């Protein structure tokens, strides 16, 4: 049986492949169809090992990961349609195309600058991503019903490799998300107006009349928003794209959460890394993970000052307490001296009483300050 691209994608959807995966396949088919000069729906009539080898050669300007992913998707489709590859052809298609990562660590300073110049939706998106470590593709597909209080449940059908699960919101992320949700209807209203104007001119399709997505945007929109913000506050580029992408927030979560005191097993569980042993050997309930997360959540704050000044506040209080103790000790010495004088039956002169009163008054003033 020969599968057209649409039939092949329908079959994958029936097999419950994630929407993000289907989107990547669709983009790859469009790229290949453009290369061989035929519409996507006619690709199945132009399949040959030679055409795929030539397409592989045309991808030299892309990153190694992008090339591997595209060729893997197309090879599977070709083979499903009966195309066979010789030994040398397989070596070309499976060649190790390694490129050094060009990204750079996302910093708190960069995040703060981005939060300063974005709107309610942008602040909610960034704070939720940093709080949960989820993938941007998952965030784009979350529904309003997936959020309850401080917990987000990521359905398996939208997660990579079907590995859904629970992730948690910091107090800061909850605040920004609440603000966004209060403004979400107005955002949708304006977005609908804009989309309808473009639709009338055939530029883009109309928006859904019932948008249940948490951020009321797809992956493309959220990705574009993040890249625009990064371009404004930093903008350093590698060979293929900006050195910081939405995925950088997932990496930031892992680094900050572990450095902030959250155990690596819990961090890996929250990130839902496939193959990690914690799922088999670390037996923690969702409530235990939630409790540990909130105990260490300050490390993930972006704009809240709690985790940045609590150390200096503690130092300041320690210094103040020490000074107070010193003053009390001085006061105690004065009282002991007075008692000693009284015990020996010595009579205090008016001058002695005035001096003691003056000393006590000075100590009281210091205490008030």
C-alpha positions as CSV (number, residue, x, y, z in Angstrom):
1,X,0.0,0.0,0.0
2,X,1.2,3.5,-0.9
3,X,0.5,6.3,1.6
4,X,0.1,9.9,0.5
5,X,1.4,12.4,3.0
6,X,-2.0,13.2,4.3
7,X,-2.9,9.5,4.8
8,X,0.5,8.9,6.5
9,X,-0.1,11.8,8.9
10,X,-3.7,10.7,9.6
11,X,-2.3,7.3,10.5
12,X,0.2,8.8,12.8
13,X,-2.5,10.9,14.5
14,X,-4.6,7.7,14.9
15,X,-1.6,6.2,16.6
16,X,-1.8,9.0,19.1
17,X,1.4,10.8,18.1
18,X,1.9,14.1,19.7
19,X,0.7,17.2,17.8
20,X,4.2,18.7,18.0
21,X,5.6,15.6,16.3
22,X,2.9,15.8,13.6
23,X,3.8,19.4,13.0
24,X,7.4,18.6,12.6
25,X,6.6,15.9,10.1
26,X,4.4,18.2,8.1
27,X,7.1,20.9,7.9
28,X,9.6,18.3,6.8
29,X,7.3,17.1,4.0
30,X,6.7,20.7,2.9
31,X,10.4,21.3,2.7
32,X,11.1,18.1,0.7
33,X,8.2,18.8,-1.6
34,X,9.5,22.3,-2.3
35,X,13.0,20.8,-3.0
36,X,11.7,18.3,-5.6
37,X,9.2,20.8,-7.0
38,X,6.0,19.0,-6.4
39,X,2.9,19.6,-4.1
40,X,3.0,17.8,-0.8
41,X,0.0,15.7,-1.8
42,X,1.9,14.3,-4.8
43,X,5.2,13.5,-3.0
44,X,4.2,9.8,-2.8
45,X,4.4,9.6,-6.6
46,X,8.0,10.9,-6.7
47,X,9.8,8.7,-4.1
48,X,13.3,7.4,-4.8
49,X,16.5,6.9,-2.9
50,X,18.3,9.2,-5.3
51,X,15.9,12.1,-4.5
52,X,16.4,11.7,-0.8
53,X,20.2,11.6,-1.1
54,X,20.1,14.8,-3.1
55,X,17.8,16.4,-0.5
56,X,20.3,15.4,2.2
57,X,23.0,17.3,0.3
58,X,20.9,20.4,0.2
59,X,20.7,20.7,4.0
60,X,24.3,21.7,4.6
61,X,23.4,25.1,6.0
62,X,21.3,23.6,8.8
63,X,22.3,22.3,12.2
64,X,23.3,18.7,12.6
65,X,20.2,18.0,14.8
66,X,17.8,19.5,12.2
67,X,19.4,17.4,9.4
68,X,19.2,14.2,11.4
69,X,15.6,14.8,12.3
70,X,14.4,15.6,8.8
71,X,16.2,12.6,7.1
72,X,14.9,10.2,9.8
73,X,11.3,11.3,9.2
74,X,11.6,11.1,5.5
75,X,13.4,7.8,5.5
76,X,10.7,6.2,7.6
77,X,8.1,7.5,5.2
78,X,10.0,6.3,2.1
79,X,10.5,2.8,3.6
80,X,6.8,2.6,4.6
81,X,6.1,3.2,0.9
82,X,8.4,0.4,-0.2
83,X,11.5,2.4,-1.1
84,X,14.7,0.5,-0.2
85,X,18.2,1.9,0.4
86,X,21.5,0.4,-0.4
87,X,24.4,0.1,2.1
88,X,26.1,3.3,0.9
89,X,22.9,5.2,0.8
90,X,22.1,4.3,4.4
91,X,25.6,5.5,5.4
92,X,24.9,8.9,3.8
93,X,21.5,9.2,5.4
94,X,22.8,8.0,8.8
95,X,26.0,10.0,8.7
96,X,27.0,11.7,12.0
97,X,26.4,15.4,11.5
98,X,27.6,16.8,14.7
99,X,27.6,20.5,15.4
100,X,28.7,22.1,18.6
101,X,25.8,23.7,20.6
102,X,25.7,27.4,20.0
103,X,23.4,28.4,22.8
104,X,24.5,30.2,25.9
105,X,23.2,30.1,29.4
106,X,20.1,32.1,30.1
107,X,20.8,34.5,33.0
108,X,18.5,36.1,35.6
109,X,19.5,39.6,34.3
110,X,18.3,38.7,30.8
111,X,15.0,37.3,32.1
112,X,14.4,40.4,34.2
113,X,15.0,42.6,31.2
114,X,12.6,40.6,29.1
115,X,9.9,40.7,31.9
116,X,10.3,44.5,32.0
117,X,9.4,45.0,28.3
118,X,6.8,42.4,27.7
119,X,3.0,42.3,28.4
120,X,0.8,40.3,30.8
121,X,0.9,37.2,28.5
122,X,4.7,37.4,28.0
123,X,5.3,37.7,31.8
124,X,2.9,34.8,32.5
125,X,4.5,32.6,29.8
126,X,8.1,33.2,30.9
127,X,7.4,32.8,34.6
128,X,5.4,29.6,34.0
129,X,8.2,28.2,31.8
130,X,10.9,29.0,34.4
131,X,8.8,27.7,37.2
132,X,7.9,24.3,35.6
133,X,10.7,23.5,33.2
134,X,8.2,22.3,30.6
135,X,8.8,22.4,26.9
136,X,7.5,25.4,24.9
137,X,5.5,23.0,22.6
138,X,3.7,21.7,25.7
139,X,3.0,25.1,27.1
140,X,1.4,26.1,23.7
141,X,-1.0,23.2,23.9
142,X,-2.1,23.5,27.5
143,X,-5.8,24.1,28.1
144,X,-7.3,26.2,30.9
145,X,-8.6,23.1,32.5
146,X,-5.0,21.7,32.9
147,X,-4.2,24.4,35.6
148,X,-5.6,24.0,39.1
149,X,-4.2,26.2,41.9
150,X,-0.5,25.7,41.9
151,X,-0.5,22.5,39.8
152,X,-0.3,22.1,36.1
153,X,-1.1,18.6,34.7
154,X,0.6,18.1,31.3
155,X,-1.5,15.5,29.3
156,X,0.5,12.7,27.8
157,X,-0.9,13.3,24.4
158,X,0.8,16.7,24.2
159,X,4.1,15.7,25.8
160,X,7.2,14.4,24.2
161,X,7.2,10.6,24.1
162,X,3.8,10.7,25.8
163,X,5.5,11.4,29.2
164,X,3.0,13.8,30.8
165,X,2.8,14.6,34.5
166,X,2.4,17.2,37.1
167,X,4.5,20.3,37.5
168,X,4.2,23.2,39.9
169,X,3.9,27.0,40.0
170,X,6.0,29.2,42.2
171,X,4.1,31.9,44.1
172,X,5.6,34.4,41.6
173,X,4.4,32.4,38.5
174,X,0.9,32.1,40.0
175,X,0.7,35.9,40.5
176,X,1.7,36.6,36.8
177,X,-0.6,33.8,35.5
178,X,-3.6,35.2,37.5
179,X,-2.9,38.7,36.0
180,X,-2.8,37.2,32.5
181,X,-6.0,35.3,33.0
182,X,-7.8,38.5,34.0
183,X,-6.7,40.1,30.8
184,X,-7.0,37.0,28.5
185,X,-10.5,37.7,27.2
186,X,-9.5,41.2,26.0
187,X,-6.3,39.8,24.4
188,X,-8.5,37.2,22.5
189,X,-11.0,39.9,21.4
190,X,-8.2,42.0,19.9
191,X,-6.5,39.0,18.4
192,X,-9.8,37.9,16.7
193,X,-10.2,41.4,15.2
194,X,-6.7,41.3,13.8
195,X,-7.1,37.7,12.5
196,X,-10.4,38.5,10.8
197,X,-8.9,41.4,9.0
198,X,-6.0,39.2,7.7
199,X,-8.4,36.4,6.8
200,X,-10.5,38.7,4.6
201,X,-7.4,39.4,2.6
202,X,-6.5,35.8,2.5
203,X,-3.3,36.3,4.5
204,X,-4.1,33.9,7.4
205,X,-6.9,31.6,8.6
206,X,-9.6,32.8,11.1
207,X,-9.1,32.1,14.7
208,X,-11.1,29.4,16.6
209,X,-14.3,30.8,18.1
210,X,-13.6,28.9,21.3
211,X,-10.0,29.2,22.3
212,X,-9.3,27.1,25.4
213,X,-5.6,27.3,25.2
214,X,-4.0,28.7,28.3
215,X,-1.9,31.3,26.5
216,X,-4.4,31.7,23.6
217,X,-1.5,31.2,21.1
218,X,0.1,28.3,19.3
219,X,3.8,27.4,19.4
220,X,4.7,29.7,16.5
221,X,3.2,32.7,18.2
222,X,4.8,32.1,21.6
223,X,8.2,31.3,20.0
224,X,8.1,34.5,18.0
225,X,7.2,36.5,21.0
226,X,10.1,35.1,23.0
227,X,12.6,35.6,20.2
228,X,11.5,39.2,19.7
229,X,12.0,39.9,23.4
230,X,15.4,38.3,23.4
231,X,16.3,40.3,20.3
232,X,15.5,43.5,22.1
233,X,17.5,42.7,25.3
234,X,20.4,40.8,23.9
235,X,20.1,39.4,20.4
236,X,23.4,37.6,20.1
237,X,23.1,35.1,17.2
238,X,24.8,31.9,16.3
239,X,25.0,30.4,12.8
240,X,21.3,29.4,12.7
241,X,19.4,31.4,15.3
242,X,19.6,33.4,18.5
243,X,21.8,31.9,21.1
244,X,18.9,31.9,23.6
245,X,15.6,30.2,22.6
246,X,12.4,29.2,24.6
247,X,14.2,25.8,25.3
248,X,16.8,27.8,27.3
249,X,14.2,28.4,30.0
250,X,13.9,24.6,30.4
251,X,17.7,24.4,30.9
252,X,17.6,27.4,33.3
253,X,15.0,25.6,35.4
254,X,17.2,22.5,35.7
255,X,20.3,24.6,36.7
256,X,18.5,26.9,39.1
257,X,16.4,24.3,40.8
258,X,19.3,22.0,41.6
259,X,21.5,24.8,42.7
260,X,18.6,26.1,44.8
261,X,18.4,22.9,46.9
262,X,15.9,20.8,45.0
263,X,17.2,17.2,44.8
264,X,18.3,16.1,41.3
265,X,15.9,13.2,41.3
266,X,12.9,15.5,41.8
267,X,14.2,17.9,39.2
268,X,14.5,15.1,36.6
269,X,11.1,13.8,37.6
270,X,9.5,17.2,37.0
271,X,11.3,17.5,33.7
272,X,10.0,14.1,32.7
273,X,13.3,13.0,31.1
274,X,12.8,9.7,29.4
275,X,15.0,6.9,30.5
276,X,15.9,8.6,33.8
277,X,16.1,6.1,36.7
278,X,14.1,8.1,39.1
279,X,10.8,6.8,37.7
280,X,11.9,3.3,38.6
281,X,13.9,3.7,41.8
282,X,12.8,6.9,43.4
283,X,9.4,6.4,45.0
284,X,7.9,9.8,45.9
285,X,4.3,10.8,45.9
286,X,3.1,13.9,44.0
287,X,2.4,15.6,47.3
288,X,6.0,15.0,48.6
289,X,7.4,16.4,45.3
290,X,5.1,19.4,45.5
291,X,6.1,20.1,49.1
292,X,9.9,19.9,48.3
293,X,9.4,22.1,45.3
294,X,7.7,24.9,47.2
295,X,10.3,24.6,50.0
296,X,13.0,25.5,47.4
297,X,11.0,27.6,44.9
298,X,12.7,30.9,45.7
299,X,15.6,29.9,43.4
300,X,13.2,30.1,40.5
301,X,11.9,33.6,41.2
302,X,12.6,36.2,38.5
303,X,11.3,39.5,39.8
304,X,10.5,38.7,43.4
305,X,13.3,39.9,45.7
306,X,12.9,37.2,48.3
307,X,15.8,34.9,47.3
308,X,18.1,37.8,46.4
309,X,17.8,39.8,49.7
310,X,17.1,37.3,52.3
311,X,20.8,36.7,52.9
312,X,21.6,40.3,53.3
313,X,18.5,40.8,55.6
314,X,19.7,37.9,57.8
315,X,23.2,39.5,58.0
316,X,21.7,42.9,58.9
317,X,19.5,41.4,61.6
318,X,22.4,39.5,63.0
319,X,24.5,42.7,63.2
320,X,21.6,44.6,64.8
321,X,21.0,41.8,67.4
322,X,24.7,41.8,68.3
323,X,24.7,45.6,68.8
324,X,21.6,45.2,71.0
325,X,23.2,42.5,73.1
326,X,26.3,44.7,73.6
327,X,24.1,47.6,74.8
328,X,22.2,45.4,77.2
329,X,25.4,44.0,78.6
330,X,26.6,47.6,79.2
331,X,23.3,48.4,80.9
332,X,23.6,45.3,83.0
333,X,27.1,46.3,84.2
334,X,25.7,49.7,85.3
335,X,22.9,48.1,87.3
336,X,25.4,45.7,88.9
337,X,27.6,48.6,89.8
338,X,24.7,50.4,91.4
339,X,23.7,47.2,93.3
340,X,27.2,46.7,94.5
341,X,27.4,50.2,95.8
342,X,24.1,49.8,97.7
343,X,25.2,46.4,99.1
344,X,28.3,47.9,100.6
345,X,26.2,50.6,102.2
346,X,27.9,53.4,100.3
347,X,25.8,56.4,99.8
348,X,25.5,57.8,96.3
349,X,26.1,61.5,96.0
350,X,23.9,63.7,93.8
351,X,26.8,63.8,91.3
352,X,26.9,59.9,91.2
353,X,23.1,59.8,90.6
354,X,23.3,62.4,87.9
355,X,26.1,60.5,86.1
356,X,24.2,57.2,86.2
357,X,21.0,58.9,85.0
358,X,22.9,60.5,82.2
359,X,24.4,57.1,81.2
360,X,21.0,55.3,81.3
361,X,19.5,58.1,79.2
362,X,22.2,57.7,76.6
363,X,21.7,53.9,76.5
364,X,18.0,54.3,76.1
365,X,18.5,56.6,73.2
366,X,20.8,54.0,71.5
367,X,18.2,51.3,72.1
368,X,15.4,53.3,70.4
369,X,17.6,53.9,67.4
